Amino acid sequence: MTADPNCIFCKIVEGKIPSRKVHEDDEILVFHDIQPWAPVHFLMIPKAHIPSLAHIGPQHEGLMGRMLALAPRLALQEGCGPYPEGGHRVVINTGAEGGQEVHHLHVHVMGGPRPWLKG
């Protein structure tokens, strides 16, 4: 697994920075956002350092599929209402113009009663 010693998310994966974990397995770490935009807001990251969605290739298809398949289950677990009345939003910001602030691929999962501050 690759890591960037200057990346805040790599430091969270390594346990150097604490997080409120939602889920962890061999390839994925999920934790609550420290500045939530919604009543439920967590981040899903690969443990390997991948800078952005623009860096995803065929070798990452399984990882991305697992992350997206895990999102709805964790959203329900963390307090989002069930589909169709409930639900959640999945967002991946990519690059500066896409609003990406931390250059380690991360998936925002947000939900809960509206209105939200952002989103």
N, C-alpha and C positions, 0 to 999 in steps of 0.2 A: 504494500500500500504506500502510495506517495503522500508526502505532506510538505507544506510550505511553512517554514519556521516563523514567518512574519504574518501568517493568516490567523485571524481571531477564531475562525471556525475550526481550523486544524488544532489550535490550542484547546478548544472545547472538547474535540474528539480525544485528544491526549490526556484530558483531565487536568490540564494546567489552569483552566478557567472553569469555574463551576457553572452548571446549568440545571434547570428543572427538567429532567428527562421524562419523556412520554413513552419512548420506545427505543430499544437498541438491539441490533443484531450484528452479524459479522461485517456487513457492508453499509448499514444505514444507522444514523443517529437522528432522533427526533426530540426536540426540546421546545419549551415555551419561549415565545418571543419576549424579550425584555422591555419592548415598547409596543405593546399590542394595539392593533387598530380595531379590534372587534372583541366581543366577550370571550370567544375562543380564538386563539391565534398561536399557532405553533409552526416551527420550521422543520423541514425534513432535509437532511443533507447526506450526501455520500461521505463515508469516512475517508475515502481517497480524495486527494485534492484535485478537483476538476474546476477550473476557473469559472466556467459559465455554460449555459445551454449551447452556446455556439461551439463549444469544444466537445460536444457529445458525438460519438461515432458509432458505427455498427457494434463495436465491442461493448457498448454501454446499454444496448437495448434491453437486456434482461434486468439490469439495475433500475432503469427508468420505469419499466413495466411494474416491477415490484413496488417501487415508491408510489406510483399512481394507484396501484391496487390497494395499498395499505392506507392511503389517505382517507377514504370514506369510513373505514373501520375505526381509525383513530379519531376522526371527527366526531363520530357518535360517542365513542368512549369518553371524549373530553367535554361533551355537553351540547353538541349540535343536535338539533331536532332531526328526525328521520325525513327522508324524501317522501312525498313531494312538498309537504307544507314546510318542513325544516330545510336543511341543506347546508351547504358550505361553498366557499370559493377557493379555487386553487390558482395561485399566481406564481409565475417564474419570471422575474425581472432579468433582462439580459443586456449587459453593456451600459455605458453611461446614459445614452439616450433612452434606454429601456428602464432606467431607474435603479439599476443594480448598484448597491453601495458596498457590499462585501463581495469580493471577487473569489468566491467559492460557491459553486452551484448550490442553490437552496430553493426549496419549494415552500411558499407560504400557504398554509391552510387556515382559513378564517371562516368563522360562522357565529351563530347566535342571533338573538333578536336585533333587528335594525332599529334606528339608523346607526351606522358606524361612523367614526370620525373620518376615515378615509376608505378608499376602495370603491 
